[in-house]
């Protein structure tokens, strides 16, 4: 089969016989007390819950590692609303709490694999043939707890984001913990998200979604819209963007014949009057659709015509109904008319929008052709949505009202020109010069032809199944924290490396060109040609496994500044830093994203005659690249076209290349979705100058502590604290401890769960110090089990309880912290009376200062108090996140701290802070905070 990755996965090293191999069957079993082996089931028994593909056997195996659990089964069940959730059935030697089991599992499994419900049973029922009786199991026992991992949006911003994600991603229910890219999001859909949030009254930068891709995290970046874009029509000169200047310098024979087009189908037909009203409204709304070319020599000038300055569009109506015998005849008639329309543009006279309405027996087909100077891939999504909306409004007799404009293409091009000549762009020059000066081997060719033409082209296709595409759009990215291009180019680099035998692959990348480089400009709903094109060099090391290859490609792409936007600006717009083109990549690669949503609204769909829309580019043009590789997701399937010249290649050569590419895509997706533990790459962590190999080594060395989430450099203050903590360990330097008196009912398990949430919410509480790097660093782990001890001193004589409490506190202080592996915050709950408690709260000052304490305690108590509690609502309203910014910086506005009615007595040197005093039961009082600073 020639699949070394599958061989490595199935045949593993023998743990006891060196040099021998064992076959991994995928069966799950465990030893019985009598020495026999009991078969449990397949470890690859998969279910899919909220978009996550989950191996139930993997969860069952981890449950068996929990002390006291002898048997376990995990089932996917449905609640009353029809939503699936995970339910764990366990046989244990003692009564277990849900908090305990969740805590144990969270150390090894991601959150989405943690069961929502747990049932403790006396035995696992088996059928007559010795297999699990699932039906009987579902009716056994009572749930220990019935919670769900779904966390509903809370704030107005979270609800707004959830609504937008649902519409853009097509998801039914979005929770606060959901991850945009794991739900199928990509950079183009991110543009749609920002645009629709703008319509809802919020503004955010697209880079915020990439930096904080969870719903709750991204929602914190939203701000109310402060500036409203002028909605009047744009008229006047437009500075050509880099991609437009590339077009005009390409010396095309037929520059008027360089279009993009779509063929739509309306089964119920289209009324010409309403269609004209809708098209007119859309073109008036989107100013760039009225572009024309005023001067071709000596310098190109684009002009944005006013609404009355010329025809807005051209519309041809062709009747193919009744008179044609079959579909082939209809298609041929459409092809002839479409071909004529494609070549009929006049760049100086305009308009640059033409349509063909084809009447047929199966409904009407609408061909929309727009010259590329005025449109790109992202623009089509905006146009199709607006066209459907406008037609529906016209049909219903309403005044056509489209969403507000974002900044004009004219304004964007002006600001781009200014930015291209800024100091910020000069800093990119060295990077792009190094790329241009690189040399790579040419691709192999069947015939040595130096110049090829568009009329010589042919195409081969690559297509994935819907299920495989769904995996690629979602769960495949969890393995290495990737974006779509990372995985697609990893598969392509392996394909070309095997075919061409080259160590480096040079290609031109096309991007949407709407990166947030220019501050203060919003183009999320702007139509125009924004595309960026820039050279990229990828390493194609032979023999690399998928993990190494994906990481390498991802990191090489992350090194490209601003996703390539600067290259065209330096080459075509900069007055001082002109960039010469030296590298000549033979491949151009463009992934256009997903075109699945928006067409079905109002009865629109893709036309079955889409292939008959004519040639979008003239047939007598000199080709710019040897291979043009373009991909998109349509109707749930990823498909690529590879365009080549028949003068250079035999079709068989490219067909073999396409088959190899498709096979590698499938193998890579299978590798990613089967990967049990996600792995970071250097671009995922804040610490700079760390290589892929060094980060892998760090993860391996710290595997026993947990899975790494991030790595931070220590601040100068933290370095000083670390030094004193090590040198004066016996004095407990920087060990902090607070004693808090609590009065009221307290559920210790609930408090323990609140501590789990506290650590999950605040990443610094999941950190440890690692000293095996060039210098000590702070490592954040994905999960860390909080330590909560429980004591009851009520049996001690009342007069001696205070001494017992102090003894517990001193013992805790004497124990200190192991900065390398301990949770650096812990608590002990001491029951001193019926509803009287003392909380011993210990933490290391390396993590936080006094101003952070109100944030931490507020966050902790808000997890315990009932949702209906006035105090709980107050806490959630005031909640702030303890986080980092290039090191640890704990923030809180002193005016927003929570102040109660009691004042504590200070009995020793204290942290300079205002602690949280909360009404809870009768009162919560802080009685003592002690700290140990070295003399300085």
N, C-alpha and C positions, 0 to 999 in steps of 0.2 A: 504493500500500500504506500510505501515511501512516506510515512507520517511519523517522523522522529518525536514530535511533541506528544503524540498519543502513546507511543511506546514508553516514553519517560513517565507518562502519567499512570499507565497501567502496570508497568513492571518496575517495582520499587526495590531499593536495596534491602537485603535480608538483615534484620536487626541482630542476628546471632551468628551467622555464617558469613565471614568476610568474602567478598567477591561473588556471592550468590545473589540471585534475584527472586523476588516473590511476585505473584500476580495479584493485583488488587481487584477482588471480586465485586466489591460494592455491597456485599451483604453485611448486615449489622447483627451482632450476637453478643452474649455475655456468659461468663462462667456461672454455673450453679454451685451451691455449697457441696453437692455430692461429686463434683468434678466433671459433670456433663456440660455441654454447651447448648444454650437455648437460643434458637434463631428468633430474632426480633422482626426483621424485615430488610428492605432495601434501603441503603443509605441515600440512594438517588431518587427516593420517592418525593417528587416535587409538587408544590402547589404555588399558585400565584395570588398574592394578596396585595392590593393597592399598588400594583405595578411591580412588586418585588417577587422574583422567583426564589422560592425557599425550599431547601432540602430538609424535610421533616426529620429524617434519620440523623442529620447532623445535630439538631437540637436535642433529640433523644440521647445521643451519645454524650453530649455535654451535661445533660441532667444526671447521667449515671456517674459523673465525676463529682457530683455534689455529695458531701458526707451525709450519711443516713438514708440516701435514696438507693433502693435495691432494684427497682424496675421503673421504666418510664415509657409512655407513649404520647406522641403529640399528634393531634388531629386539627384539621382546618374545619371550623364550624361557621354557621351563619347566625347573625342576630336577627331580631324581629324586623329590621329594616332591609334584610337581605345582604348586609355587609359581612364579609368574611373576617374571621379573627382566629388566632391560634389558641388552642386549649391544651394544656399539659395535664396528663393523668400520671400520678406517681404513687408508688408503693414505698413507704418509708418506715424506718424503725421508730420514729418519734414524730410528734406533731410539728409541722413546719409552717413558717409564715411566708406569705407571698413576698414580703420585703427581702427575706433571706434568700429565697430561690432566685428572685430577679437580680439581686446583688451578685450571686455566684455566677449566673449566666452572663451578666453584663461584662464580666472580665474577659470573656472569650467570644461573645457574639455581638453583632451590631444591634442597634435598637429595634430594627424592624423584624428581627428574628426572636425577640423576647416574647414569650406567650403573654397574652392579655389575661388569660384565666387559668387558674390552677385548681385541680380536683385531687384530693388525697383519697385513695381507695385501698381496700384491704388486699386485693389481688387484681391482676390483669386477666380478664376473661378470654378463654380460648375456645375455638370451635372444635367440632369432633375430630377434625384432621390436624389439630394442634396449632392452627394459625389464629391470629388475633381476631376476636369477634368484636368488630368495631361498633356494630349496632348495639350490642349489649353494653359496651363500655360507655357509650354516650348517655346511658340512663343510670349510670352508677354514681353515687356520692353527691355531695354538695360542693359547690365552688368555694374555695377558701376566700377568694375575692373575685369580683367581677368588674375589672377595670379594663379600659381600652387604651392602646398605645396612641390612638388618635387624639390629638390635642387641637381643639377648635380655635380658630382665630379669636383674639380677645379685643384688640384695639380697633379703632376706626380704620387706621392705616392697614392693619392686617386683613380686615374684612375687604377693603378695597383691592388689595393685592390678590387675595384669594379669588375674588370675582373675576379679575382680569386673567389670572392664570387659568381659571376654568374655561374661559372663552377662547384663549389663545392655544392652550394645550389640549383642550377637549376632555379634560378630566372631570369626573363627577363630583368629587369631594376633595378639597385641599385643606390640609392641616398646617398648624403653625410650624411643625418640624419638617415638612416636606421640602425636598431639594429640587430646584428648578430644572437642573440638567438631568437628574435621575427620572424626572417625569416626561422627558422627551424634549426639553428646551434646547435651543441652540442660539447662536449669536443673532441670527435673523429674527427668530421669535422674540429674542430679548428686545429688539427694536420695536416690535409690535407691542410688547408689554409696556415699554416706556411711553409709547404713543397713546395707548388706551388709558394709562394712568393720568396722562396729561389731560385727556378728555374728562376724567373723573375729578380733576382739580388738584392733582399732585404732580410734582416734578421730582425727578431723580436722574442721576447719571447712570448710563448703561454699565460703566465699570463697577458701580456699586453692586449690581446684580452678580457680576462675576466674582467679586470679592466676598460677598455675603449671599450665597445662593439659596439659603433656606428662607422660607416665608417670613419667619419672625425676624431673622437677621436683616433681610433686605428692607423690611417695613420700617426699620429704624432710620433708614436713609431718606425716607420720603419727606418732602417739604411742601407746604402749600404753594401754589403758583403765585409768584409775585409780579411777573411781567406778562402782559397779554400782547401777542403778536398782532401787528397791523393786518387787517383782513381785506384791505382794498387791493385791487388788481395791480400787478407789477408791470411796469413798462420801462424799457430802456436797455442800455448796453449791459451785457453780461460777460465778465471775464471768463475765458475758457479754463476749465479745471484741468488737472494733469492728464486725466484719461482722455479728455477731449483734445488736448494738444497732441497727445500720442496719435490720436485718430488723424488729425490734420497733417502730421509729419510722416505718416505711413505711405504717402504717395499712392493712394489707391487709384485704380483706373476708373472705378464707378463709385465715388464716395456717396452718391445719393442712394446706393443700394447696399445699405448696411443697417439692417433692421432687427427688431425683436417683434414677435407676434404670438398671439394666442387665438385658438379656435374654440368657441364656447357653443353649448347646445341648450336650447330651451324647448323642452318637449311640448309645452302648451303654446308655443309660438310667441312672437314678439310683435307688438303693435308699433308701427313705424313712428307715429306721432310721439308716443311715450319714449321710444328709444332716442329720438332726436332731442327731446327735452332733457333726458338724462345725460346724454353725451355732451350737450352744450353746457350743462351745469358743471359737469366734471372738468371740462377743459377750461372753463372760466375760473374754477376753483384752484386748479393746479397750474400755476403760471408757466412752468417750464414746458408744458405741452404746446405753448404758443411760440417756442423758439424758432428763429430762422437764422441763416448765415448771411450777413450783410457784405462782408469783404473777404475774398479768398486770398488776394495778394495785395501788398506784400505780407500782411499780417492778418490772421483770422480774427474776426469780430463776430460775436453772437449778439443777437438782438431779441429781446423779449417783447413780442408784439402786444399791444393792448387788445381788449376784448372786441373792439370795432375796427381793428387795423387790417383785417383780412379774414379769409375763410378760416373757421376754427377746425374743420375736418372735412374729409370727403367720404361720401357714403354711396356705395354701389349696391343695387338690389338685383339678385339673380333668382329666377324662379326655376327650380328643378323638380317641381312637384307634378305628378301625373304623366308627364310626357316622356320620362326616361324609364327604360325597361328594368334596370336593376341597380344595385348599390354601386357596382363598378362604374356604370355610366354616370351616376351622380358624382362619384369621386373624381372621375376624369373631368367633368364639367367644372367642378369646384377648383381642381388643380389648375386648369387653364386660366380661370378668372383670377385666382389667387396669385399666380405667377406674374400676371400683368400688373396687378396692384403692387406687388413687392418691388417692382422696378420702376414705379411711376412717380417717385418723389422728386421734388425740385427744392433743394436746400435753401435757395435764395428767395423763391416765391412762396414756399410753404403751401399748405400746412404740412406739419410732420406727423399728422395722425390721419390714417385712412382705414375705412371699415368696409367689409363686404357682408351683406345680409343675404343668406342663401335660404330660400324657401324650399322645403322638401316635405315628403309625405310623413316623415317621422318627427316633424317639428321644424324649428328654424335653427340655423347655424350662423353664429356671428364671428366673423374673422376680424380681429383688431390688429392692425399693423402700425407700429410707431418706430420712427427712425431712432437708432440707438443714441443719437445726440441728446435725446429728451427723456430717456427711460432706462431703467436697469431692473435687475431681478427683484429687489426689494420694492421698487415702485409698483410693480405689477400687483403685489398683494394689496397695496393701498388702493390702486385703481379699480381692481375687481370688486373689492368690498364697497367702494363708493358708488360704482356703477350699479350694483345690485340694489343698494339703498336708494339711489336717485330714481331708478326705474320703478321701484315699488311705490315710492312717494308720488311720482307722476301718475302711475296707474290708479292710485287711490284719490287723485284729484287734489293732493296736498301741495303746498309750496315746498320745493326741494330745498332741504336744509342739511348740509353736510357738516361734519365736525370741523371745528376751527382749524385754520391753517397753522402749521408750524412755520419757522423762519423760511424765507424764500430761497430758491436756488441762487438767485442773484446775490443775496446777502451772504450766503455761504461761500460762494466763489470769491467775493471780495475779501472776506475775513481769512480765507485760506491763503490768498496771495500775501496778505499782511503777515500771517503767521509763518509763511515759507521764508520770509526774510528776517525772522527774529533770531535771537541768540539761542533759543531752545533748539532750533533746527540745525544750527551749526554744530551742535554737540553730536548729532547723528552722522555727520559727514564721514568720519573715520570708519564707522561700521560699514556703511554702504560702499565706500571705496575699497575696503578689504574684500567684500563680496565680489565686486566687479573685477578685481585683479586676480581672482581665483581661476584656476584652470581645471577642467574636467574632461574625461574621455568622451568622445562622441558615441551616440547610440549605433549599434550595428544595423546595417541596411542590406536589403536584398539586391538593390541596384544603386550604384554611385551616381546619384542625380543631385546637383547642387541647388536647383531652383524648381519648386513645384507650384502648381496652380490649383485654384479652387475647383475647376471643372474636372480635375483628375481624382477628386476625393471619393472615398468610400468610408463606410462606418461599420464597426462591429459593436455588439452590445454586451453588457454585463448586467445581470439582474438578480436580486436576492428575493427569497420568499418573504411573505409578510411577517411571519413569526420571527425570522432571523433579522429582518429590518427593525422590528419592534425592540428586539434585544439590543441592537446596535444603537438605536435612538435613546435607550434608557439604561438598563442595568449593566451593559458592558462598560460604561464609563466609571463605575464604582471601583473597579479593580485598580486603576492607576490615576484616578482623578482627571480624566481626559476630556477634551472637547472632540467634536466630530472629525475635524481635519487631522487631529493627532492619530486617530485610529485608521482613517482612510489612507493617509500617507505612509503609515507604518506598513500596511498591506501592499501599497504600491511600491515602496522602496524595496521590499523583499522580492516582489515580482520582477522589477527591473534589474535588481542585483543578480538574480538567478539567470535572467535572460541575457543581459548584456555583460555580466562578469565585471562590473565596475564597483569601485569602493565608495564613490561619491556620486550622488544624483543631483544634477542642477535642473531646476524647473522655475517657470514663472507661475507664481500664485496669483489668483484673482480673489479679492475680498470685496465685501460690500462697501468699503470706503466711508463708512459713517461712524468712525471711531470718534470718541469725545476728546479730540485734541484741541479744538478751538473753544475756549471757555465762553459760556453765556449764549451759545447758539443751539437752538433746538430744531433738529431736522427729522424728527421721528415720523412726521407725516408729510414730508416734502418729496415730491416726485422730481426725478432728474437722473442724470448719469453720474453717479458718485463712485463707481467702481475703482478700486485700487489694484494696480498690477506691479509686482515687485519680484526680484529674484531671490531664490532660497536654495541653499545647498544642504542636502541631507546625507548623513553617513549611512552607508549600506554594508555594514560589516558582515561578512559571510559567516554562517554558522550560529549567529545570535539567536537565542530563544525569543519567544514573543515578548516576554517581560522586559528583557534588555533592549530589544528593538523599539518597543513602544515608549519606554522611558527616554531613550536617546532622541527619538523623533520629537517627542513632546518638549524636551528641554531645548532642542535646537529651534523649534518654533517659538518658544517663549523668549528666546534671545532676540527675536526680531522686534525692533522698537515700534510701538504703536501699531502692531500688526501690519507693517509695511506701508503705512500712510505716508511716511516721510520720504520714501524713495522718489515717488512721482513729483512731490513738491520740490525736492532738491534738483531733480533733473529738468523740470519744465517751468517752475515758478520762481526759483531763487535767483536773485540778481548777483549775488556774491559767491555762491557756493555751487556753481554749475557742476553737475555730476555726469561724467561721460559714460556712455554705455559700452562696455568691453565684453562682458560675459554674454554669451548667446545661448541661453537654455533652449533645448530642443523640444521640451515638453511644457505645455501650459495646462494647469490644473485648476478647475473651478467647481466647487460644490455649492449648489444654489439653495440648498435647504429643502424645506418641506412645502409642497404646494397642495396640501390636502384640505385645508380649512377655508371657508369663505365662499366657495363656488356653489355649494348646495343651497344657500339662502336664496329665497325668491325663485326657486325652480331652475337655477342655472347649474350647468355641469360641463364636463369636458366633452368635446365633440368626438364622435367616432371617426371623423374625417380629419383629425388633427394633422395627420401625416401629409395631407393634401394642401397644406397652407402655403406651398411654394418655397422657393429658395430665399432665405433671409439675407444672404450675401451674394453679390454678383459673381458670376461664373468665370470671370477673367481676372481675378485678383491673385497677386503673388502671396503665397502662404507664408505666415510669420514663423510657424513652428512645424516640427516634424510630426508630433502627435498632439492633438487637441483632446483633452480628457475632461468631459463635463458630466456632472452627476447631480441628481435631485431625487427627492422622495415624492412619488406621485401615487395616489390611491394606496398608500401604505406600503409601497415597495420601493426600495432603493434601486435605481438603475443608472448605469453609466454608458455614455457613448464614447468610443475612441475613434476619432477621425484621423485618417491617414491618406497618403498619396499612393495611388495604384502604380505610379511611376517608380516609387521607391520600395514598395513591399508587395509581396504576394499575399493574397487574402489569408491563406493558411497560416502564415506567420503571425498575423494579428489575431486570428481566431485562437491560436494556441496561447498567445499572450493574454487574451481576454479570459480564457478558461483558467489559466494560472492565477490571474488577479481575483477572479471569483472564488476560487478554491482557497486562496490565502485569506480573503475576507471572511469566509465561513469558519476556517480554522482559528483565526484570530478572535472572532466573536465567541466561539466556543471556549477558547482559553480564558477570555475575560469573564464570561458569565459563570464559569466553573471555579473561578478563583475564590477561595474562602476568605482570605484576609486582604483588605485593600493595602496598597503600598504607596508611599509618598515619593515624590521626586523633589529635587532642590528648589524648584520654583514654588512649591507648596509651603515652604517654611520661610520664616523671616530671616534666619541666619544666612548671610551671604558667603560666597566663596566655598561652598560645599559641593563636592562632586556627587554624581549618582552613586558611585561605589562607596564613598564615605558615608553617605546617608543610609545605604543598605547595611553597611557594617554597624552603624549606630543602632539601627532597628533590630538587628540580630543580637547585639550585645544587651539590649534592654528588653528583649522579648519576654523575659520572666517578670518584668515590672508591668508591662502592658504595651499596647499598640500606640505608636507615636502619632500625635495629631499636629504638632508644630514644634519648632526649635527656635528659641530666642537668644540673642546675646544678653548677657547681664549688663545692667546699667553700672556706671561707676559706683553709685551708692551701694548697689547690691554686691558688687565685688568686695567692697569694704566690709560689709556685713558678713559675707561668706568667710573672709579672712579671719575676722574676730570669732566667728562661730566655730571655726576649726581650731584656732590657737587657744581659745578660752572655753573649750567645750565643757570642762568640769564646772565652770561658773554658770553654765546655761545662758551664754551670751545670745541675745536677741530671741530668747524664748519668751513668748507672751502668754499670759493666762488671765482669764476673767472668771469670776464667780458671780453667778446671776441667780437671784432668788425668784422662784416662780410660784404663784399661788393660783390654784384652779385645777380642774381635771386635765391630766396629761396622758396621752396614749404614746407609750414609748416606741411602739412599732411605727406609728404615724410620724413621730419625730425622726426616727431612723430613715424613713422614706423621704422626709423633707430634706435631710442631709444629703441623700442621694441626688435629689433634684438640685440642691444647692451646688454640689460639685459639678453636675452636668451643665448648669446654667453659667457658672463662672469658671472659665478655663484655667485661670491661674491657680485655683484650688486643686487642680489635677496635675500640678507640676512637681518636678524634682530637679535637682542639680546633677549634671553629668560632668565629670572632670576628666574624661578620657579624650577630649578634643584638644585642639591646640591651646585653648583656654576653656575655663569652665563655662558651661552654657545652661540655660534653663529649658527643660524638655517638658512639653505639654502632652499628656496622654489622653487618648480618646475616652477612657473611662478609668475611674479610680474608686475603689470601695472605701467609703468613709468608715471611720472607727467610732462607734458609739457604744460605750460601756454603760451598764445599768447596775446600780447598787441600791440597797434598801437598808437604812440604818435605824428604822423605827424600833427594832428590837433592842437597840442600845439605849441605855438610860439617858433621859432627855438632857441632863446636864452635861453629858459627855459626847453628845452628837456633834457639837461644833468642833471638838477636838478630832473626832473621827473624820469629819469632812475635811479639815485642814490636813490631816494625814494623807487622805486620798489625793488632795491637791499637790502636796509635796512629793508624793510617790510619782504622780504624773509628771511633775516638773523634773524630778531626778531622772526619769526615763529619757526625757528629751526627744529629739527627732533624728532619725537617720535621713539626712537630706537626699540621699541617693535613691530611696525607695519608699519611705513612709508617706502616707497622706499627711501633709504638713498643716492640717487643721483636724482636730479631733474633739470629741465631747464625751463627757460622762454625766449621766443623769442620776442624781442621788435623791431617793425619796426619803424625806425627813418627817413627814406626817401624812394624814389622810389625803389632803389636797395641797400639801406643801412639798416643794422640790428645790433642790439646788443644782444648777447646771455649771459644771466645770468646763470651761471653753478654753482650749489651748491652740496656739498657732505660732508659726515662725514669722518673725518680722520681715524676713526676706520676701514674703508674699505680699504684704499689705501694711499700710500705716493706719493710724487711728481714724482718719477720715473715712476709711473703707468699712469700718465696723458697722455703722448704721445701715449701710447698703447690704452687708452680708446678713445681719440679723433680721432686717426687714424681709429680705428674700426668703430666709429660712422660715420665719413665722407665717408668712403669707401662704406657704405650702401646707401649713397645719390647720389654720383657722378655717371654719366653714365658709363656703362660697357666699352665703347669705350674710355673713358677718359684716357689720359696718367697718370694723377694724380691718378686716381682710380686704374690703374694697379700697380703703384708704391706703393700705400697704401696696396693693397692686398699682394704684394710681401714682404712687411716689417712687416706685421701683426704678432703680438705676443699675446699669450693668458695670461690674468691676472688670475692666479689660485692659488691653495693652496697646501701645503705639510705639513701636521700635524700642521695646523694653517695657517695663511695668509703670504705668501711670494710673493711679486710682483716682477717680474723679467723683466729687459730689458737691453740689451747691449747698453751702451751709444754710441758706435760707430755706431749703427744702428738706432739712433733716426732720425726723419725726420726734416730737418732744412729748413726754407724758407728764404725769402729775407728781412723780416721786423724784427726790434728789438723793443720790447715793453719798455715803461716807467714803472718803479716800483714806485708806490706812497704810498705803505704801506708795513708792514712786509710781506714777501712772503715765499711761499714754495720754498725750494731749488730744483728746477727742470728745465728741459728744455722742454718747451711745444712745441706742434707740430705747425709749421707755414706752411700753405699749400696754393698753388695757387688755387684759386677758384673764378671764375669770374675775378675780378681784383686782389683781395687780401683778405686774412683772417688775421686779426691782433689780437693778445692777448694784451689787454690794461691794465688789472689789475688782479692780483690774491691776495686776502687777506685771512689771516688765523688768527685764534684766539687760541693761545696756552696759557695755564696757566703759570704763572711765575714759573720757576724752575731752 
